[in-house]
Amino acid sequence: MKFEYIPGATPLDPDEIAGLMPLHITTQGQLNEWEAANILKAEGWLFSTFNHGNFLTIDFVRLLHKKMFEDTWKWAGTFRNTGKNIGVDSSKITTELRNILEDAAYQIIKQTYSADEIAYRFHHRLVWVHPFANGNGRHARLMADLLLAQAGETRFTWGKQKLEAESLVRTQYINALREADKGDYRPLAVFVRS
């Protein structure tokens, strides 16, 4: 199978590609559809069956990724051990995640920001760490949506489109993340509710 990476996507290395489980998948389109179906199943679990409790833990970060991709990738729920075009060094993933999770918990308790601002900052930082070989944006969006749901707020609209395909909306999303990398969260704040 030949992978076609859209702008902002994280390329997989050969060992990661070897972790693809469904043998019937031969095109990028089939993979995208398969992953989307898996993610819908995980969303059902997350927002209807899962007893949320304290979800701001490293174990939960892994569990959600596993639920999202367990039918696709053997390494679902496992932190990457390779370098990528984005993200912290793989040896720092656990430390950085712990910081992000503790910061979000503190911000929620102290109401440092609005629920929306806590959620989009949280999302940005999860994407920035890039803990998994693939699926980081989708995972971070679900984590942010869960944070909002726990606060009694509505989920973000994320541009009202799937962000896995090349589009103007995806470009806006990637650009908003890049501005957040520079400390300007305004474009991301607008995008998440657009």
Backbone as a chain_set.jsonl record, in Angstrom:
{"seq": "MKFEYIPGATPLDPDEIAGLMPLHITTQGQLNEWEAANILKAEGWLFSTFNHGNFLTIDFVRLLHKKMFEDTWKWAGTFRNTGKNIGVDSSKITTELRNILEDAAYQIIKQTYSADEIAYRFHHRLVWVHPFANGNGRHARLMADLLLAQAGETRFTWGKQKLEAESLVRTQYINALREADKGDYRPLAVFVRS", "coords": {"N": [[0.835, -1.175, 0.0], [0.516, 2.205, -0.798], [1.142, 5.12, 0.891], [-0.374, 8.286, 1.005], [0.378, 11.399, 1.947], [-1.244, 14.123, 3.293], [-0.904, 17.729, 3.538], [0.468, 18.602, 6.678], [0.105, 16.128, 7.809], [1.398, 13.286, 9.585], [4.055, 11.398, 8.575], [4.396, 7.826, 8.434], [6.756, 5.389, 9.602], [8.445, 2.497, 8.119], [8.218, 0.3, 9.967], [6.044, 1.069, 11.512], [4.044, 1.15, 9.57], [3.925, -1.546, 9.02], [2.398, -2.381, 11.091], [-0.256, -2.293, 10.378], [-3.378, -3.746, 10.565], [-5.855, -4.701, 9.181], [-6.051, -6.67, 6.385], [-7.302, -6.314, 3.987], [-7.138, -3.714, 3.159], [-5.964, -1.548, 0.739], [-5.643, 0.944, -0.292], [-5.202, 4.48, 0.319], [-7.624, 5.8, 0.633], [-9.363, 3.704, 1.423], [-8.184, 3.105, 3.884], [-8.603, 5.521, 5.268], [-11.429, 5.524, 5.423], [-11.838, 3.187, 6.947], [-10.507, 3.804, 9.354], [-12.089, 6.002, 10.12], [-14.561, 4.76, 10.65], [-13.813, 3.184, 12.835], [-13.192, 5.189, 14.671], [-15.684, 6.401, 15.031], [-16.959, 4.347, 16.411], [-15.44, 4.385, 18.745], [-16.093, 6.952, 19.668], [-18.789, 6.546, 20.3], [-18.494, 4.796, 22.471], [-17.086, 6.521, 24.173], [-18.793, 8.746, 24.67], [-21.174, 7.635, 25.514], [-21.07, 5.142, 26.886], [-18.714, 4.98, 28.436], [-17.514, 5.416, 31.713], [-16.633, 8.31, 32.895], [-15.094, 9.578, 35.085], [-11.861, 10.361, 36.352], [-10.339, 11.47, 33.682], [-8.073, 12.713, 32.958], [-5.477, 11.459, 32.752], [-2.45, 9.657, 32.079], [-2.836, 6.974, 31.514], [-5.494, 7.021, 30.59], [-5.241, 8.62, 28.298], [-3.799, 6.906, 26.66], [-5.616, 4.755, 26.549], [-7.867, 5.855, 25.219], [-6.773, 6.396, 22.667], [-6.19, 3.768, 21.938], [-8.784, 2.663, 21.821], [-9.766, 4.141, 19.67], [-8.241, 3.268, 17.486], [-7.872, 0.524, 17.588], [-8.754, -1.51, 15.905], [-7.306, -1.109, 13.683], [-4.493, -0.504, 13.876], [-1.698, -2.263, 15.155], [-0.164, -1.054, 17.058], [-1.792, 0.689, 18.385], [-2.604, 2.916, 20.969], [-0.095, 2.89, 22.043], [2.759, 4.711, 22.898], [4.737, 6.556, 20.589], [8.035, 5.671, 19.438], [9.72, 6.84, 17.761], [11.219, 9.533, 15.882], [9.452, 12.366, 14.602], [7.949, 14.602, 12.14], [6.896, 16.513, 13.667], [6.359, 17.272, 17.105], [7.529, 16.335, 20.423], [10.727, 15.007, 21.452], [10.763, 11.486, 21.557], [11.503, 10.39, 24.016], [10.613, 12.202, 25.855], [7.877, 12.224, 25.946], [6.111, 11.118, 27.978], [6.674, 12.728, 30.243], [6.028, 15.322, 29.27], [3.32, 14.954, 28.66], [2.283, 14.406, 31.197], [2.661, 16.925, 32.389], [0.903, 18.501, 30.814], [-1.59, 17.318, 31.388], [-1.776, 17.684, 34.162], [-1.719, 20.488, 34.239], [-4.133, 21.09, 32.865], [-6.016, 19.954, 34.634], [-5.618, 21.579, 36.882], [-6.314, 24.095, 35.784], [-9.021, 23.678, 35.279], [-10.064, 23.263, 37.869], [-9.387, 25.709, 39.132], [-10.569, 27.455, 37.423], [-9.176, 28.985, 35.561], [-9.275, 29.813, 32.903], [-11.925, 30.164, 30.448], [-14.085, 27.322, 29.785], [-13.957, 26.653, 27.055], [-11.488, 27.842, 26.317], [-9.661, 26.48, 27.932], [-9.983, 23.95, 26.819], [-9.239, 24.263, 24.046], [-6.584, 25.095, 24.285], [-5.53, 22.886, 25.611], [-5.969, 20.919, 23.644], [-4.227, 21.904, 21.624], [-1.725, 21.629, 22.887], [-1.596, 18.84, 23.235], [-1.481, 17.989, 20.565], [0.923, 19.198, 19.895], [2.796, 17.748, 21.465], [2.485, 15.228, 20.313], [2.077, 12.311, 20.836], [1.645, 9.758, 19.671], [2.215, 7.473, 16.893], [0.478, 7.994, 14.826], [-2.663, 9.628, 14.187], [-2.88, 11.679, 16.022], [-4.03, 14.318, 15.925], [-6.787, 13.752, 15.62], [-7.201, 12.28, 17.943], [-6.524, 14.224, 19.895], [-8.543, 16.075, 19.4], [-10.825, 14.651, 20.21], [-10.204, 14.313, 22.921], [-10.265, 17.003, 23.774], [-12.953, 17.567, 23.266], [-14.138, 15.82, 25.084], [-13.283, 16.966, 27.478], [-14.754, 19.355, 27.365], [-17.382, 18.298, 27.402], [-17.407, 17.161, 29.952], [-17.393, 19.481, 31.407], [-19.893, 20.356, 31.006], [-20.388, 21.67, 28.665], [-20.964, 22.28, 25.113], [-19.64, 20.257, 22.484], [-16.78, 21.096, 20.44], [-17.044, 22.438, 17.094], [-15.132, 22.213, 15.135], [-14.671, 23.33, 12.556], [-16.694, 22.176, 11.155], [-16.28, 20.064, 9.398], [-14.77, 17.014, 8.258], [-11.408, 16.577, 9.106], [-9.455, 15.082, 7.983], [-8.983, 14.973, 5.301], [-7.479, 16.695, 2.521], [-8.193, 20.079, 2.416], [-9.668, 23.385, 2.36], [-10.615, 23.965, 4.9], [-9.111, 22.222, 6.506], [-6.589, 23.343, 6.056], [-6.961, 25.827, 7.295], [-7.228, 24.932, 9.937], [-4.664, 23.738, 10.415], [-3.076, 26.021, 10.07], [-4.066, 27.566, 12.202], [-3.185, 26.033, 14.36], [-0.435, 26.335, 14.011], [-0.152, 29.068, 14.498], [-0.843, 29.048, 17.177], [1.347, 27.644, 18.11], [3.135, 29.704, 18.137], [2.199, 31.17, 20.184], [-0.137, 32.604, 19.784], [-3.367, 32.22, 20.251], [-5.738, 33.042, 19.161], [-6.652, 32.509, 16.382], [-7.143, 29.73, 16.596], [-9.074, 29.657, 18.607], [-11.226, 30.828, 17.27], [-11.514, 29.031, 15.139], [-12.25, 26.514, 16.3], [-14.9, 26.775, 16.977], [-16.104, 27.289, 14.593]], "CA": [[0.0, 0.0, 0.0], [1.255, 3.464, -0.853], [0.51, 6.159, 1.691], [-0.35, 9.637, 0.458], [0.269, 12.268, 3.109], [-1.718, 15.477, 3.03], [-0.143, 18.698, 4.335], [0.25, 18.55, 8.112], [0.012, 14.743, 8.267], [2.646, 12.723, 10.089], [4.412, 10.163, 7.871], [4.714, 6.631, 9.204], [7.953, 4.685, 9.149], [8.088, 1.147, 7.659], [7.787, -0.558, 11.069], [4.696, 1.49, 11.886], [3.166, 0.69, 8.488], [3.788, -3.0, 9.181], [1.406, -2.621, 12.143], [-1.614, -2.23, 9.842], [-3.984, -5.06, 10.79], [-6.774, -5.214, 8.158], [-5.312, -7.035, 5.182], [-8.056, -5.947, 2.783], [-6.909, -2.305, 2.839], [-4.896, -1.395, -0.247], [-5.534, 2.34, -0.718], [-5.325, 5.492, 1.373], [-9.054, 6.035, 0.816], [-9.901, 2.609, 2.238], [-7.665, 3.274, 5.238], [-9.307, 6.647, 5.877], [-12.793, 5.075, 5.747], [-11.733, 2.203, 8.016], [-10.196, 4.523, 10.594], [-13.253, 6.819, 10.487], [-15.543, 3.856, 11.27], [-13.27, 2.831, 14.154], [-13.288, 6.367, 15.533], [-17.101, 6.537, 15.386], [-17.21, 3.35, 17.455], [-14.801, 4.9, 19.973], [-16.911, 8.075, 20.135], [-19.96, 5.957, 20.96], [-18.038, 4.335, 23.789], [-16.642, 7.658, 24.973], [-19.853, 9.657, 25.067], [-22.386, 6.98, 26.005], [-20.841, 4.035, 27.812], [-17.552, 5.134, 29.303], [-17.669, 6.137, 32.977], [-15.51, 9.222, 32.709], [-14.196, 9.731, 36.223], [-10.701, 11.188, 36.048], [-9.802, 11.105, 32.37], [-6.829, 13.45, 32.736], [-4.38, 10.582, 33.159], [-1.704, 9.058, 30.967], [-3.504, 5.72, 31.163], [-6.668, 7.294, 29.768], [-4.753, 9.097, 26.994], [-3.479, 5.688, 25.898], [-6.836, 3.968, 26.357], [-8.685, 6.457, 24.17], [-6.126, 6.133, 21.375], [-6.388, 2.348, 21.644], [-10.187, 2.482, 21.405], [-9.948, 4.779, 18.368], [-7.48, 2.634, 16.407], [-7.563, -0.865, 17.93], [-9.067, -2.387, 14.779], [-6.508, -0.678, 12.538], [-3.046, -0.539, 14.101], [-1.223, -3.075, 16.279], [0.467, -0.174, 18.039], [-2.786, 1.624, 18.934], [-2.476, 3.122, 22.405], [1.312, 2.823, 22.421], [3.47, 5.927, 22.534], [5.73, 6.374, 19.529], [9.444, 5.663, 19.85], [10.455, 7.371, 16.619], [11.106, 10.964, 15.661], [8.471, 12.74, 13.583], [8.085, 15.963, 11.633], [6.286, 17.333, 14.702], [6.322, 16.596, 18.399], [8.711, 16.301, 21.276], [11.521, 13.785, 21.394], [9.948, 10.402, 22.12], [11.88, 10.143, 25.411], [9.982, 13.225, 26.698], [6.42, 12.169, 25.8], [5.421, 10.907, 29.257], [6.859, 13.914, 31.077], [5.249, 16.419, 28.708], [1.896, 14.645, 28.838], [1.958, 14.599, 32.614], [2.547, 18.376, 32.584], [-0.321, 18.964, 30.155], [-2.742, 16.804, 32.123], [-1.818, 18.38, 35.456], [-2.1, 21.881, 33.966], [-5.567, 21.128, 32.54], [-6.762, 19.695, 35.871], [-5.509, 22.8, 37.685], [-7.093, 25.146, 35.132], [-10.436, 23.361, 35.477], [-10.394, 23.521, 39.279], [-9.229, 27.141, 39.438], [-11.282, 28.217, 36.394], [-8.182, 29.925, 35.059], [-9.81, 30.275, 31.625], [-13.232, 29.57, 30.133], [-13.976, 25.908, 29.398], [-13.476, 26.608, 25.675], [-10.058, 28.154, 26.233], [-8.92, 25.345, 28.508], [-10.055, 22.832, 25.874], [-8.436, 24.428, 22.832], [-5.174, 25.089, 24.682], [-5.25, 21.472, 25.896], [-5.872, 20.278, 22.333], [-2.999, 22.338, 20.97], [-0.556, 21.041, 23.551], [-1.562, 17.4, 22.919], [-0.975, 17.862, 19.192], [2.333, 19.598, 19.923], [3.594, 16.62, 21.986], [2.378, 14.179, 19.299], [2.523, 11.096, 21.523], [1.448, 8.511, 18.929], [2.748, 7.452, 15.533], [-0.533, 8.527, 13.919], [-3.959, 9.872, 14.812], [-2.749, 12.631, 17.128], [-5.017, 15.386, 15.828], [-8.102, 13.184, 15.892], [-7.195, 11.941, 19.372], [-6.545, 15.465, 20.676], [-9.872, 16.677, 19.257], [-11.752, 13.923, 21.09], [-9.863, 14.638, 24.309], [-10.779, 18.346, 24.035], [-14.41, 17.461, 23.318], [-14.485, 15.188, 26.361], [-13.093, 17.987, 28.508], [-15.92, 20.234, 27.289], [-18.566, 17.553, 27.852], [-17.298, 17.051, 31.411], [-17.679, 20.806, 31.959], [-21.277, 20.672, 30.688], [-20.396, 22.515, 27.465], [-21.105, 21.558, 23.856], [-18.392, 19.921, 21.805], [-16.353, 21.999, 19.377], [-17.498, 22.082, 15.744], [-13.92, 21.895, 14.37], [-14.82, 23.717, 11.16], [-17.86, 21.439, 10.615], [-15.855, 19.135, 8.346], [-13.713, 16.069, 8.598], [-10.122, 17.244, 8.888], [-8.484, 14.092, 7.529], [-8.737, 15.143, 3.87], [-6.962, 18.009, 2.145], [-9.283, 21.023, 2.159], [-9.455, 24.722, 2.898], [-10.864, 23.915, 6.339], [-7.925, 21.613, 7.126], [-5.529, 24.351, 6.001], [-7.256, 26.791, 8.362], [-6.921, 24.238, 11.189], [-3.207, 23.634, 10.537], [-2.567, 27.379, 10.282], [-4.427, 27.975, 13.567], [-2.251, 25.337, 15.257], [0.89, 26.965, 13.855], [-0.201, 30.34, 15.225], [-0.807, 28.697, 18.603], [2.752, 27.315, 18.392], [3.817, 30.981, 18.375], [1.579, 31.818, 21.338], [-1.364, 33.313, 19.423], [-4.459, 31.246, 20.236], [-6.956, 33.624, 18.593], [-7.194, 31.77, 15.238], [-7.65, 28.427, 17.038], [-10.306, 29.941, 19.338], [-12.273, 31.056, 16.265], [-11.691, 27.829, 14.328], [-12.902, 25.39, 16.996], [-16.35, 27.016, 17.022], [-16.574, 27.707, 13.253]], "C": [[0.885, 1.246, 0.0], [0.479, 4.513, -0.072], [0.692, 7.508, 1.02], [-0.6, 10.581, 1.626], [-0.165, 13.668, 2.691], [-0.901, 16.441, 3.888], [-0.535, 18.644, 5.819], [0.128, 17.146, 8.673], [1.39, 14.246, 8.693], [2.97, 11.438, 9.346], [4.752, 9.025, 8.836], [6.005, 6.018, 8.697], [7.564, 3.249, 8.772], [7.625, 0.212, 8.778], [6.369, -0.212, 11.517], [3.687, 1.038, 10.837], [2.924, -0.812, 8.608], [2.764, -3.35, 10.263], [-0.027, -2.523, 11.667], [-2.236, -3.619, 9.913], [-4.922, -5.528, 9.675], [-6.056, -5.451, 6.832], [-6.015, -6.626, 3.895], [-7.79, -4.507, 2.343], [-5.717, -2.182, 1.894], [-4.726, 0.044, -0.716], [-5.667, 3.27, 0.493], [-6.801, 5.769, 1.669], [-9.705, 4.961, 1.68], [-9.444, 2.735, 3.69], [-8.407, 4.403, 5.949], [-10.722, 6.251, 6.296], [-12.784, 4.112, 6.933], [-11.467, 2.889, 9.358], [-11.393, 5.352, 11.058], [-14.326, 5.969, 11.161], [-15.091, 3.456, 12.672], [-13.434, 3.976, 15.131], [-14.739, 6.61, 15.94], [-17.476, 5.563, 16.497], [-16.628, 3.828, 18.79], [-15.588, 6.082, 20.54], [-18.16, 7.581, 20.844], [-19.618, 5.482, 22.352], [-17.753, 5.522, 24.702], [-17.805, 8.481, 25.507], [-21.135, 8.973, 25.525], [-22.116, 5.893, 27.035], [-19.733, 4.253, 28.817], [-17.909, 5.933, 30.55], [-16.45, 7.036, 33.111], [-14.59, 9.362, 33.902], [-13.064, 10.685, 35.893], [-10.082, 10.72, 34.736], [-8.5, 11.835, 32.076], [-5.641, 12.672, 33.294], [-3.683, 10.036, 31.918], [-2.358, 7.753, 30.542], [-4.722, 5.964, 30.279], [-6.265, 7.802, 28.388], [-4.46, 7.892, 26.104], [-4.736, 4.889, 25.564], [-7.694, 4.547, 25.233], [-8.066, 6.22, 22.796], [-6.313, 4.671, 20.976], [-7.806, 2.099, 21.151], [-10.414, 3.039, 19.995], [-9.333, 3.98, 17.218], [-7.197, 1.156, 16.628], [-7.869, -1.855, 16.806], [-8.216, -2.083, 13.551], [-5.012, -0.937, 12.728], [-2.676, -1.385, 15.312], [-0.67, -2.207, 17.398], [-0.507, 0.852, 18.622], [-2.627, 1.701, 20.453], [-1.055, 3.073, 22.93], [2.008, 4.111, 21.984], [4.54, 5.619, 21.494], [7.137, 6.335, 20.138], [10.34, 6.132, 18.713], [10.299, 8.886, 16.569], [10.116, 11.235, 14.533], [8.732, 14.167, 13.123], [7.467, 16.979, 12.597], [6.394, 16.557, 16.009], [7.624, 16.636, 19.143], [9.499, 15.031, 21.002], [10.739, 12.688, 22.123], [10.284, 10.109, 23.586], [11.201, 11.12, 26.378], [8.454, 13.164, 26.682], [5.722, 12.064, 27.152], [5.518, 12.134, 30.151], [6.006, 15.069, 30.577], [3.754, 16.181, 28.867], [1.463, 14.859, 30.285], [1.776, 16.087, 32.914], [1.244, 18.916, 32.007], [-1.55, 18.56, 30.963], [-2.889, 17.492, 33.477], [-2.225, 19.838, 35.277], [-3.596, 21.99, 33.69], [-6.408, 20.907, 33.795], [-6.762, 20.935, 36.761], [-6.381, 23.914, 37.098], [-8.59, 24.926, 35.303], [-10.852, 23.701, 36.902], [-10.394, 25.01, 39.585], [-9.98, 28.042, 38.463], [-10.406, 29.358, 35.859], [-8.635, 30.588, 33.76], [-11.236, 29.748, 31.5], [-13.015, 28.104, 29.754], [-13.465, 25.788, 27.963], [-11.968, 26.835, 25.61], [-9.205, 27.041, 26.836], [-8.855, 24.223, 27.476], [-9.201, 23.062, 24.635], [-6.947, 24.546, 23.147], [-4.698, 23.654, 24.946], [-5.053, 20.716, 24.579], [-4.542, 20.62, 21.648], [-1.777, 21.664, 21.579], [-0.463, 19.536, 23.287], [-1.02, 17.177, 21.509], [0.517, 18.175, 19.164], [3.233, 18.467, 20.431], [3.603, 15.476, 20.978], [2.805, 12.813, 19.856], [2.461, 9.807, 20.706], [2.018, 8.611, 17.518], [1.773, 8.098, 14.55], [-1.81, 8.77, 14.709], [-3.942, 10.909, 15.915], [-3.778, 13.756, 17.093], [-6.409, 14.889, 16.175], [-8.243, 12.844, 17.368], [-7.313, 13.206, 20.226], [-7.897, 16.165, 20.562], [-10.883, 15.966, 20.149], [-11.471, 14.212, 22.56], [-10.405, 16.019, 24.676], [-12.302, 18.325, 24.14], [-14.877, 16.804, 24.616], [-14.337, 16.181, 27.506], [-14.294, 18.942, 28.53], [-17.178, 19.541, 27.806], [-18.576, 17.424, 29.372], [-17.626, 18.375, 32.094], [-19.123, 21.231, 31.671], [-21.429, 21.566, 29.476], [-20.584, 21.65, 26.219], [-19.725, 21.328, 23.237], [-18.056, 20.991, 20.772], [-16.892, 21.511, 18.03], [-16.337, 21.756, 14.813], [-14.091, 22.201, 12.887], [-15.942, 23.001, 10.434], [-17.509, 20.527, 9.448], [-14.879, 18.137, 8.926], [-12.386, 16.728, 8.24], [-9.046, 16.285, 8.381], [-8.152, 14.23, 6.045], [-8.238, 16.557, 3.598], [-8.131, 18.913, 1.76], [-8.892, 22.381, 2.72], [-9.636, 24.719, 4.417], [-9.672, 23.284, 7.062], [-6.755, 22.607, 7.135], [-5.728, 25.392, 7.097], [-6.901, 26.196, 9.731], [-5.413, 24.173, 11.422], [-2.601, 25.014, 10.791], [-2.878, 27.881, 11.685], [-3.514, 27.3, 14.587], [-0.857, 25.973, 15.188], [0.941, 28.323, 14.547], [-0.16, 30.084, 16.733], [0.604, 28.297, 19.019], [3.546, 28.574, 18.73], [3.198, 31.761, 19.528], [0.306, 32.584, 21.043], [-2.488, 32.291, 19.252], [-5.724, 31.781, 19.575], [-7.481, 32.86, 17.374], [-7.771, 30.406, 15.644], [-8.976, 28.616, 17.791], [-11.47, 30.142, 18.376], [-12.564, 29.747, 15.532], [-12.513, 26.761, 15.041], [-14.407, 25.55, 17.085], [-16.898, 27.466, 15.651], [-17.321, 26.576, 12.569]], "O": [[1.881, 1.314, 0.72], [-0.695, 4.763, -0.343], [1.774, 7.833, 0.529], [-1.675, 10.559, 2.226], [0.465, 14.308, 1.849], [-0.274, 16.022, 4.861], [-1.717, 18.642, 6.162], [0.055, 16.976, 9.891], [2.414, 14.733, 8.214], [2.227, 10.464, 9.472], [5.319, 9.244, 9.906], [6.32, 6.11, 7.51], [6.451, 2.824, 9.08], [6.721, -0.595, 8.559], [5.588, -1.099, 11.859], [2.593, 0.592, 11.182], [1.825, -1.288, 8.323], [2.313, -4.492, 10.341], [-0.944, -2.657, 12.477], [-1.675, -4.573, 9.374], [-4.798, -6.675, 9.247], [-5.517, -4.518, 6.236], [-5.396, -6.594, 2.832], [-8.189, -4.124, 1.243], [-4.615, -2.64, 2.195], [-3.785, 0.35, -1.45], [-6.178, 2.881, 1.544], [-7.18, 5.953, 2.826], [-10.504, 5.268, 2.565], [-10.222, 2.5, 4.614], [-8.797, 4.256, 7.107], [-11.168, 6.597, 7.39], [-13.629, 4.213, 7.822], [-12.116, 2.594, 10.362], [-11.684, 5.403, 12.253], [-14.936, 6.405, 12.137], [-15.905, 3.396, 13.594], [-13.778, 3.76, 16.293], [-15.0, 6.988, 17.082], [-18.22, 5.913, 17.413], [-17.26, 3.685, 19.837], [-15.734, 6.202, 21.757], [-18.551, 8.132, 21.873], [-20.358, 5.732, 23.303], [-18.14, 5.52, 25.871], [-17.803, 8.872, 26.674], [-22.095, 9.653, 25.89], [-22.89, 5.75, 27.982], [-19.81, 3.757, 29.941], [-18.528, 6.993, 30.462], [-15.354, 6.562, 33.409], [-13.375, 9.268, 33.73], [-13.276, 11.702, 35.233], [-9.39, 9.703, 34.689], [-7.884, 11.594, 31.038], [-4.911, 13.141, 34.168], [-4.273, 9.969, 30.84], [-2.43, 7.452, 29.351], [-4.967, 5.215, 29.333], [-6.9, 7.439, 27.398], [-4.834, 7.872, 24.931], [-4.9, 4.409, 24.443], [-8.192, 3.803, 24.389], [-8.78, 5.874, 21.854], [-6.567, 4.372, 19.809], [-8.002, 1.395, 20.161], [-11.174, 2.463, 19.217], [-9.846, 4.01, 16.1], [-6.364, 0.582, 15.926], [-7.287, -2.94, 16.771], [-8.376, -2.712, 12.506], [-4.352, -1.51, 11.861], [-3.275, -1.24, 16.377], [-0.71, -2.598, 18.565], [-0.077, 1.793, 19.288], [-2.528, 0.678, 21.131], [-0.832, 3.202, 24.134], [1.863, 4.548, 20.843], [5.164, 4.558, 21.518], [7.385, 6.893, 21.207], [11.542, 5.868, 18.693], [9.365, 9.446, 17.142], [9.967, 10.424, 13.619], [9.615, 14.851, 13.64], [7.523, 18.182, 12.346], [6.507, 15.331, 16.008], [8.68, 16.927, 18.582], [8.989, 14.092, 20.39], [10.133, 12.93, 23.166], [9.425, 9.625, 24.324], [11.211, 10.894, 27.588], [7.802, 13.975, 27.34], [4.824, 12.855, 27.438], [4.523, 12.533, 30.756], [5.331, 15.729, 31.368], [3.006, 17.108, 29.176], [0.403, 15.425, 30.551], [0.84, 16.467, 33.617], [0.559, 19.708, 32.655], [-2.445, 19.374, 31.191], [-3.996, 17.841, 33.887], [-2.994, 20.369, 36.078], [-4.258, 22.883, 34.219], [-7.406, 21.597, 33.998], [-7.794, 21.296, 37.327], [-7.099, 24.595, 37.829], [-9.345, 25.886, 35.455], [-11.874, 24.353, 37.117], [-11.314, 25.512, 40.232], [-10.025, 29.258, 38.651], [-10.833, 30.505, 35.73], [-8.404, 31.778, 33.546], [-11.698, 28.98, 32.344], [-11.896, 27.696, 29.442], [-12.635, 24.926, 27.673], [-11.255, 26.101, 24.925], [-8.147, 26.705, 26.303], [-7.802, 23.616, 27.277], [-8.5, 22.147, 24.203], [-6.122, 24.126, 22.335], [-3.598, 23.27, 24.548], [-4.088, 19.967, 24.423], [-3.833, 19.739, 21.162], [-0.899, 21.185, 20.86], [0.639, 19.009, 23.132], [-0.201, 16.286, 21.286], [1.285, 17.493, 18.486], [4.316, 18.25, 19.888], [4.629, 14.819, 20.807], [3.787, 12.232, 19.392], [3.167, 8.851, 21.027], [2.269, 9.707, 17.017], [2.194, 8.684, 13.553], [-2.012, 8.185, 15.773], [-4.904, 11.009, 16.676], [-4.34, 14.11, 18.129], [-7.13, 15.532, 16.938], [-9.287, 13.092, 17.971], [-8.105, 13.253, 21.166], [-8.353, 16.784, 21.524], [-11.715, 16.619, 20.779], [-12.401, 14.343, 23.355], [-10.946, 16.198, 25.767], [-12.876, 18.988, 25.004], [-15.901, 17.194, 25.178], [-15.178, 16.226, 28.404], [-14.788, 19.293, 29.602], [-17.949, 20.131, 28.563], [-19.623, 17.56, 30.005], [-18.087, 18.387, 33.235], [-19.534, 22.33, 32.043], [-22.488, 22.161, 29.275], [-20.387, 20.436, 26.264], [-18.788, 22.098, 23.444], [-18.938, 21.703, 20.29], [-17.162, 20.323, 17.851], [-16.535, 21.086, 13.799], [-13.688, 21.397, 12.046], [-16.126, 23.191, 9.232], [-18.358, 20.249, 8.601], [-14.246, 18.384, 9.952], [-12.261, 17.362, 7.191], [-7.865, 16.632, 8.35], [-7.159, 13.674, 5.577], [-8.534, 17.491, 4.344], [-8.946, 18.571, 0.903], [-7.915, 22.509, 3.457], [-8.897, 25.393, 5.135], [-9.269, 23.765, 8.121], [-6.019, 22.692, 8.118], [-4.767, 25.793, 7.754], [-6.338, 26.885, 10.581], [-4.936, 24.515, 12.504], [-1.713, 25.158, 11.632], [-2.047, 28.551, 12.299], [-3.113, 27.924, 15.569], [-0.189, 26.123, 16.211], [1.967, 28.687, 15.121], [0.487, 30.823, 17.475], [1.022, 28.573, 20.144], [4.502, 28.528, 19.504], [3.617, 32.881, 19.821], [-0.286, 33.161, 21.955], [-2.555, 31.588, 18.244], [-6.698, 31.039, 19.44], [-8.678, 32.578, 17.331], [-8.782, 29.977, 15.09], [-9.898, 27.817, 17.625], [-12.579, 29.677, 18.638], [-13.725, 29.394, 15.326], [-13.395, 26.16, 14.427], [-15.123, 24.562, 17.251], [-18.02, 27.963, 15.564], [-17.788, 26.738, 11.441]]}, "num_chains": 1, "name": "protein.A"}
